């Protein structure tokens, strides 16, 4: 996510005297962002493919499961930079590719936004009880 934001910021900086340098740097960091995202996503996917029991443990964990939201967030920076850099350079079908990437990101974001809280409410009912007991203690103090 951080490298994606840096590439977007460098692309958007309003310094006309250094526009070509900033653009080149933003493209270099964009390529680095794609590489890092693909590498980390592949490593994570391999972890859950090679050790399937890990997925169930992670998805039910109250903290680790929240990190799934970083995937669509990091991918959103790639989609934005793709629209800003690749679509003007390549034109043609790259607009459709960007549109498809955006919809994939939307689907992943909605799945994280709706699915993770649902999984927490269904698989972790004791968290509600702990919250209620903390609330009772707070009212008695």
C-alpha positions as CSV (number, residue, x, y, z in Angstrom):
1,X,0.0,0.0,0.0
2,X,2.8,2.4,0.9
3,X,4.7,2.0,-2.4
4,X,1.4,2.5,-4.3
5,X,0.6,5.7,-2.5
6,X,4.1,7.0,-3.1
7,X,3.8,6.4,-6.8
8,X,0.4,8.1,-6.9
9,X,1.7,11.1,-5.0
10,X,4.8,11.5,-7.2
11,X,2.5,11.3,-10.2
12,X,0.2,14.0,-8.8
13,X,2.8,16.5,-7.5
14,X,2.3,19.9,-9.2
15,X,5.9,20.8,-10.0
16,X,6.1,21.5,-13.8
17,X,9.9,22.0,-13.7
18,X,10.4,18.5,-12.5
19,X,7.5,16.8,-14.2
20,X,9.4,14.3,-16.3
21,X,11.6,13.3,-13.4
22,X,8.6,12.8,-11.0
23,X,6.8,10.9,-13.7
24,X,9.7,8.6,-14.2
25,X,10.1,8.0,-10.5
26,X,6.4,7.4,-10.1
27,X,6.5,4.8,-12.9
28,X,9.5,3.1,-11.4
29,X,7.8,2.9,-8.0
30,X,4.6,1.7,-9.7
31,X,6.5,-1.2,-11.2
32,X,8.1,-1.9,-7.8
33,X,4.6,-1.8,-6.3
34,X,3.3,-4.4,-8.8
35,X,6.3,-6.6,-8.2
36,X,5.9,-6.4,-4.4
37,X,2.1,-7.0,-4.5
38,X,2.5,-10.0,-6.8
39,X,5.3,-11.5,-4.7
40,X,3.5,-11.1,-1.3
41,X,0.1,-12.2,-2.8
42,X,1.8,-15.3,-4.3
43,X,3.5,-16.1,-1.0
44,X,0.3,-15.7,0.9
45,X,-1.7,-17.7,-1.6
46,X,0.9,-20.5,-1.4
47,X,0.7,-20.5,2.4
48,X,-3.0,-21.1,2.3
49,X,-2.8,-23.6,-0.6
50,X,0.0,-25.7,1.0
51,X,-1.4,-25.5,4.5
52,X,-5.2,-25.3,4.1
53,X,-5.8,-25.5,7.9
54,X,-4.1,-22.2,8.3
55,X,-6.9,-20.4,6.4
56,X,-9.6,-21.6,8.8
57,X,-7.5,-20.5,11.8
58,X,-6.7,-17.1,10.3
59,X,-10.2,-16.3,9.2
60,X,-11.6,-17.0,12.7
61,X,-8.8,-15.0,14.5
62,X,-10.2,-11.7,15.7
63,X,-7.1,-9.7,14.7
64,X,-5.3,-11.6,11.9
65,X,-8.5,-11.8,9.7
66,X,-8.7,-8.0,9.6
67,X,-5.5,-7.9,7.6
68,X,-7.3,-9.4,4.6
69,X,-8.6,-5.9,3.9
70,X,-5.0,-4.9,2.9
71,X,-5.3,-6.9,-0.3
72,X,-8.0,-4.8,-2.0
73,X,-6.5,-1.6,-0.5
74,X,-3.1,-2.4,-2.0
75,X,-4.7,-3.5,-5.3
76,X,-6.6,-0.2,-5.4
77,X,-3.3,1.7,-5.7
78,X,-2.3,-0.5,-8.6
79,X,-5.6,0.1,-10.3
80,X,-5.4,3.9,-9.9
81,X,-1.9,4.0,-11.2
82,X,-2.8,1.7,-14.1
83,X,-5.5,4.2,-15.1
84,X,-3.2,7.2,-14.7
85,X,-0.2,5.7,-16.5
86,X,-1.0,2.7,-18.6
87,X,-4.3,3.7,-20.1
88,X,-2.9,6.9,-21.7
89,X,0.2,5.0,-23.0
90,X,-1.5,1.9,-24.3
91,X,-5.1,3.0,-25.0
92,X,-7.4,0.6,-26.7
93,X,-8.2,-2.5,-24.6
94,X,-6.3,-1.2,-21.5
95,X,-9.5,0.7,-20.6
96,X,-11.4,-2.5,-20.4
97,X,-8.6,-4.1,-18.4
98,X,-8.7,-1.2,-16.0
99,X,-12.5,-1.5,-15.7
100,X,-12.2,-5.3,-15.0
101,X,-9.4,-4.6,-12.4
102,X,-11.7,-2.0,-10.7
103,X,-14.6,-4.5,-10.5
104,X,-12.3,-7.2,-9.1
105,X,-11.2,-4.7,-6.5
106,X,-14.8,-3.7,-5.7
107,X,-15.7,-7.4,-5.2
108,X,-12.8,-8.0,-2.9
109,X,-13.5,-4.9,-0.9
110,X,-17.1,-5.7,-0.5
111,X,-16.2,-9.3,0.5
112,X,-13.9,-8.0,3.2
113,X,-16.3,-5.3,4.3
114,X,-19.3,-7.6,4.6
115,X,-17.7,-11.0,4.9
116,X,-15.2,-10.4,7.7
117,X,-17.7,-8.8,10.2
118,X,-20.2,-11.6,9.4
119,X,-17.5,-14.2,10.1
120,X,-16.6,-12.5,13.3
121,X,-20.2,-12.4,14.5
122,X,-20.9,-16.0,13.5
123,X,-17.7,-17.7,14.6
124,X,-16.8,-15.4,17.6
125,X,-19.9,-15.0,19.7
126,X,-17.9,-14.8,22.9
127,X,-16.5,-11.4,21.9
128,X,-20.0,-9.9,22.4
129,X,-20.2,-11.4,25.8
130,X,-16.8,-10.0,26.7
131,X,-17.9,-6.6,25.5
132,X,-21.1,-6.8,27.6
133,X,-19.1,-7.8,30.7
134,X,-16.7,-4.9,30.2
135,X,-19.7,-2.6,29.7
136,X,-21.2,-3.7,33.1
137,X,-17.8,-3.2,34.8
138,X,-17.6,0.3,33.3
139,X,-21.1,1.3,34.6
140,X,-20.4,0.1,38.1
141,X,-17.2,2.1,38.5
